[in-house]
Structures are given as structure tokens and as C-alpha cells.
Amino acid sequence: MLKKIVLLLIPFTLLFSGSNYKDVVHLKDGSQIQGIIIETIPNESIKIKSGDNIFVYQMDEIEKITKVEVENTNKNGDGTEDWYFSFGLGPSLTNNMSDLGISDDEISSTGIDISFYWHYNPKSIIGIGVTGKYDSYSELYGSIQYNLYNYSINSIHYIDKFGQGSFWRADIGAAKANIQVSSFGYMSDTVDSDWGLGISAGGGYSFDFSGKRRLLLGLYYTMLQIEGESESYLNFMINGLW
């Protein structure tokens, strides 16, 4: 009788195994396995996927099958969000004003990153944003700031688990340069370049805080082609992702 009841429950278990419910297999030894039932053999066995593992149980091992509602309702089934925002700052390790005769110790170089992401599979996000850097040189009577931007589509992929551990990132987009010159504290001249092409690649390590906020430490190399000239730089970035 018990086996017949179990078999009657299985079709409903498969029907309602949406992202907001999980199947629970209660075994006669008192243990429970949560996941999604992916195969049944009538009067013989069931196969249930739990996380990255797949278990097979004979019908005579099973006490009952129930369902439990889970807090997460997204397609990834792991408690993560569907959309993310990232903001990052960090030192740029390249002097892009050296051709103006300005040495490394005379400038301050800062990298910046602002991006919006869609969590399109369990380990990856894809989005749009702007990355870049600015070199700033100041003296008594004025200053020069050289800005490089890449308005890009970019993707972050985690090697093992989303939000935690090693990751790599790639960007491709439209690049632009900008020079700002000021004298005595007043902006006196601004020159914008034409649009070009920018690509970037890198990786790093991510720390997951309570499954909602992540801190990413990364090193990224960027190459820009603008008005027939090549620019490249290396940024060490500290990003928040939430």
C-alpha cells in the first residue's frame, strides 16, 4: 500500500518541482534528501538531484515523499539574485602620461568600474558598464587630467561557486579618451577623442558576505585603440557586488 501511495505522489512531485519548491525524500532510516526528482522507475527506484549530486533509492528504502517551499525563487536555485550592481576603485599601475614627459612619481593614477549585471547562469553574470582610469598631474599653477574609458559589455565567471573564490572577467566595448587642462583652479581646455575599441581581461578572488554582498579583488589588463593610437593599462581593483 505504501509503495502505491509513493507512486501516486511522484507525478505530482514532478509536476510541481518549480524553482520555489524542492522534493524531499524521507528514508526509512530517518534521513532526508532534498532536491528535484529527475527519474522514476515504477515499483523499483527514484533518482533525485541534490545540488551537484545525484542519488538513487529503491522504493523499499523510502518512507514517503513530500515537498518543501524554499526562500529562493530565482532560476539559479541557490539563493542568489537575478540582478547585480558593482562599483569599484583601485590604483592603476600604468602611467599613460609618460609621453608628455611626466614621470610615475609625479602623477596619481586611479582605476574605476561601474557595472550592472544579469545573473544568467549559476556561475556567471553578464552586464554593461564603464571601466577606465584617470591620470592626474598637478603643479603650482595648474593641472592636467588624462581620462581613458571603455563603455563595455562584460562578463564575470566564477570557477567553483558564484560569489566565492576565483573568477575571471572579460570586457569588450567602445573606448574614448579625454584630456582636461586647468589653470589657477579653473577649467581652461577639454579635448575629447573619437570613439575607438576597447578590450580587457583579468581575474581575481571574491569574498562572499552572507550570500548577498561580495568583495572582489581583481587585476585587469586593458587595451584601447583610439584614433589609430594604442593605449594600455593595468588596474588593481577593489569592487563591491550586490
DOZANU-253693 format. One record per residue (C-alpha): residue number from 1; x negated, y, z negated. Coordinates in pm, 1 decimal, padded with zeros to 6 digits. Each point is the difference from the previous one (the first is absolute). Example, Ala and Ser with C-alpha at 12.3 -4.5 7.8 and 13.67 -1.06 7.14 Angstrom:
pos c1 c2 c3
1 -01230.0 -00450.0 -00780.0
2 -00137.0 00344.0 00066.0
END
This chain:
pos c1 c2 c3
1 00000.0 00000.0 00000.0
2 -00280.7 00238.9 -00090.1
3 -00171.3 -00057.2 00334.1
4 00324.0 00080.0 00183.9
5 00037.3 00325.0 -00193.2
6 -00359.4 00093.6 00079.8
7 00055.6 -00067.1 00370.2
8 00315.5 00212.0 -00001.1
9 -00191.1 00288.0 -00155.5
10 -00289.6 -00006.3 00247.8
11 00184.5 00149.6 00300.6
12 00112.8 00292.6 -00215.3
13 -00353.3 00037.1 -00131.2
14 -00131.9 00028.6 00356.3
15 00279.1 00232.8 00105.3
16 -00057.7 00252.3 -00275.5
17 -00377.9 -00019.0 -00018.2
18 -00033.0 00370.7 00082.0
19 -00269.5 00232.5 -00118.2
20 00187.2 00083.6 -00323.6
21 00046.5 -00359.4 -00117.0
22 -00227.6 -00295.0 -00060.0
23 00076.2 -00368.6 -00029.9
24 -00078.5 -00165.6 -00330.1
25 -00060.2 -00373.9 -00007.6
26 00047.2 -00141.5 -00351.9
27 -00186.5 -00325.7 -00044.1
28 00092.0 -00274.6 -00243.0
29 -00331.5 00045.7 -00183.2
30 00113.4 00351.2 -00098.8
31 -00213.6 00198.0 00244.5
32 00132.3 00250.2 00253.2
33 -00121.1 00107.1 00343.6
34 00114.6 00330.2 00151.6
35 -00019.1 00072.4 00371.7
36 00191.0 -00066.3 00320.8
37 00115.0 -00345.7 00105.6
38 -00125.7 -00050.0 00355.0
39 00090.2 -00363.9 00067.1
40 00234.9 -00267.4 -00130.0
41 00021.9 -00370.6 00075.1
42 00340.1 -00122.8 -00121.3
43 -00018.5 -00245.8 -00287.3
44 -00380.1 00011.6 00012.7
45 -00185.9 00326.2 -00061.7
46 -00018.2 00377.1 00025.5
47 -00288.5 00230.0 00090.7
48 -00031.3 00337.4 -00172.3
49 -00239.8 00284.5 00076.8
50 -00122.9 00185.4 -00310.0
51 -00244.9 00280.2 00072.7
52 -00269.6 -00143.8 00225.1
53 00070.4 -00356.9 -00113.7
54 00244.8 -00262.7 00126.8
55 00133.5 -00273.3 -00228.6
56 00195.0 -00316.2 00082.8
57 00227.7 -00166.7 -00257.2
58 00199.3 -00318.7 00017.5
59 00369.9 00026.9 -00079.0
60 -00030.5 -00228.2 -00301.2
61 -00244.5 00253.4 -00152.8
62 00250.8 00287.0 00018.5
63 00244.9 00091.7 -00274.7
64 00166.7 00288.8 00187.4
65 -00056.4 00288.4 00240.5
66 00102.9 00355.8 -00081.0
67 -00070.3 00350.7 00123.7
68 -00148.3 00299.8 -00178.5
69 00016.7 00365.0 00100.1
70 -00337.1 00173.0 00023.5
71 -00068.4 00370.8 -00049.2
72 -00178.4 00042.0 00330.0
73 00219.4 00021.8 00309.3
74 -00257.9 00088.9 00262.5
75 -00096.3 -00222.4 00288.7
76 -00340.8 -00080.3 -00146.8
77 00147.2 -00174.8 -00300.8
78 -00280.2 00105.2 -00234.1
79 00127.1 00306.3 -00186.3
80 -00178.0 00249.1 00225.3
81 00157.0 00302.0 00165.9
82 00089.8 00045.0 00366.4
83 -00145.9 00351.9 00026.4
84 -00316.0 00154.7 -00141.6
85 -00175.0 00336.2 -00022.3
86 -00375.3 00038.3 -00031.6
87 -00217.5 00297.9 -00086.4
88 -00376.2 -00008.6 -00025.2
89 -00305.6 00217.2 -00051.3
90 -00366.9 -00078.3 -00014.1
91 -00349.0 00107.4 00098.6
92 -00097.7 -00006.9 00364.2
93 -00347.5 -00143.3 00041.4
94 -00072.7 00169.4 00333.9
95 -00107.7 00357.9 00080.1
96 00179.7 00108.5 00319.6
97 -00146.5 00352.4 -00017.2
98 -00362.6 -00103.5 00041.6
99 -00002.0 00121.9 00363.0
100 00061.7 00350.6 -00139.8
101 -00322.6 -00024.7 -00196.0
102 00180.5 -00057.8 -00332.1
103 -00159.7 -00268.2 -00216.0
104 00174.1 -00262.9 -00213.4
105 -00068.9 00177.1 -00327.9
106 00157.1 00324.3 00128.7
107 00347.0 -00139.6 00065.6
108 00280.4 -00173.9 -00183.0
109 00170.2 -00277.4 00196.5
110 00339.4 -00142.8 -00096.2
111 00215.4 -00268.7 00157.0
112 00380.6 00003.5 -00007.5
113 00274.5 -00250.7 00081.9
114 00381.1 00038.6 -00002.4
115 00207.2 -00289.2 00136.7
116 00349.9 -00150.5 -00005.2
117 00036.0 -00376.9 00034.8
118 00252.2 -00270.0 00082.4
119 -00058.1 -00337.7 -00169.7
120 00057.8 -00217.6 00305.2
121 -00131.9 -00334.2 -00127.4
122 -00102.0 -00140.0 -00340.6
123 -00368.1 00100.6 00027.2
124 00005.2 00298.4 00236.1
125 00130.9 00354.2 00037.0
126 00003.0 00223.4 00306.9
127 00053.8 00372.2 00010.1
128 -00075.0 00346.7 00128.0
129 -00205.4 00271.7 -00157.4
130 -00290.8 00237.0 00021.7
131 -00354.7 -00077.4 -00107.4
132 -00308.2 00212.0 00030.4
133 -00266.8 00203.2 -00170.0
134 -00115.2 00354.6 -00046.3
135 -00351.2 00138.4 -00038.8
136 -00024.1 00329.1 -00184.4
137 -00298.6 00235.1 -00005.2
138 -00003.6 00321.3 -00202.6
139 -00243.6 00285.7 -00041.3
140 00014.4 00344.1 -00156.7
141 00186.6 00175.1 00280.3
142 00210.8 -00270.6 00151.9
143 00075.5 -00365.9 00060.8
144 00049.7 -00257.8 00274.5
145 00230.8 -00299.2 -00018.4
146 -00005.6 -00274.7 00262.4
147 00306.2 -00227.1 -00000.8
148 00043.6 -00331.6 00181.3
149 00340.7 -00170.2 00012.5
150 00138.2 -00326.8 00132.2
151 00380.8 -00014.3 00026.9
152 00029.0 -00374.8 00012.3
153 00194.1 -00320.6 -00012.2
154 -00171.8 -00218.9 -00257.4
155 00037.4 -00337.1 -00164.7
156 -00123.1 -00150.3 -00326.8
157 -00024.3 -00376.4 -00036.5
158 -00069.1 -00177.1 -00329.7
159 -00210.7 -00315.9 00014.4
160 00173.3 -00192.2 -00281.5
161 00281.7 00179.7 -00181.6
162 00166.6 00327.6 00087.1
163 -00118.2 00284.5 -00221.5
164 -00277.6 -00194.2 -00169.2
165 -00349.0 -00087.6 00118.0
166 -00186.3 00049.8 00326.7
167 00157.6 00170.8 00300.0
168 -00091.5 00138.2 00341.1
169 00140.1 00301.2 00181.2
170 00002.6 00119.8 00362.6
171 00114.1 00333.4 00150.2
172 00050.4 00132.4 00351.5
173 00140.0 00336.6 00091.7
174 -00034.0 00354.2 00135.0
175 -00302.5 00193.3 -00122.2
176 -00050.6 00371.9 -00041.6
177 -00274.5 00232.5 -00128.3
178 00030.9 00341.6 -00160.2
179 -00256.8 00261.8 -00106.5
180 00089.0 00276.9 -00244.6
181 -00235.8 00293.3 -00058.4
182 00059.1 00257.4 -00273.1
183 -00185.9 00312.5 -00109.3
184 00026.5 00169.2 -00338.9
185 00284.5 -00232.5 -00095.9
186 00213.8 00074.7 00307.3
187 00067.0 -00235.7 00288.5
188 -00163.5 00153.1 00305.2
189 00012.3 -00272.9 00263.2
190 00155.6 -00342.1 00063.1
191 -00076.3 -00225.5 00293.4
192 00201.4 -00312.6 00082.5
193 -00115.6 -00275.0 00234.7
194 00203.8 -00185.8 00257.7
195 00144.4 -00337.0 -00094.8
196 -00221.3 -00307.5 00016.9
197 -00010.8 -00362.3 -00109.1
198 -00081.2 -00130.3 -00346.7
199 -00056.8 -00352.2 -00131.3
200 -00093.6 -00116.5 -00347.1
201 -00071.6 -00327.6 -00176.8
202 -00094.6 -00102.0 -00350.8
203 00099.9 -00183.1 -00311.1
204 -00020.8 -00013.4 -00372.7
205 00153.1 -00128.8 -00321.2
206 00343.3 00068.6 -00146.4
207 00119.4 -00003.5 -00361.7
208 00366.5 -00075.2 -00070.0
209 00165.2 00174.6 -00296.1
210 00332.3 -00156.8 -00105.4
211 00089.5 -00098.5 00356.4
212 00109.4 00353.7 00093.3
213 -00317.1 00210.2 00016.6
214 -00333.2 -00086.1 00156.4
215 -00342.1 00163.5 -00005.1
216 -00207.4 -00059.6 00312.9
217 -00376.3 00052.5 00023.0
218 -00114.5 -00007.0 00361.3
219 -00280.6 00082.3 00239.7
220 00105.3 00106.0 00352.8
221 -00197.4 00082.7 00313.7
222 00167.1 00230.7 00252.3
223 -00091.9 00087.7 00357.9
224 00159.6 00292.2 00185.6
225 -00025.2 00097.7 00366.6
226 00096.2 00366.3 00043.5
227 -00059.5 00213.8 00310.6
228 -00264.2 -00240.2 00125.5
229 -00193.8 00011.0 -00326.4
230 -00029.6 -00277.4 -00258.7
231 00033.9 00046.8 -00374.3
232 -00025.6 -00268.6 -00265.4
233 00011.3 -00009.8 -00376.5
234 00009.0 -00236.3 -00294.9
235 00243.0 00061.4 -00288.2
236 00023.8 -00162.5 -00341.4
237 00364.4 00034.5 -00098.9
238 00203.3 -00040.1 -00316.8
239 00366.4 -00048.9 00092.8
240 00318.8 -00043.0 -00193.5
241 00266.2 -00221.7 00158.4
242 00351.9 00002.7 -00139.1
END
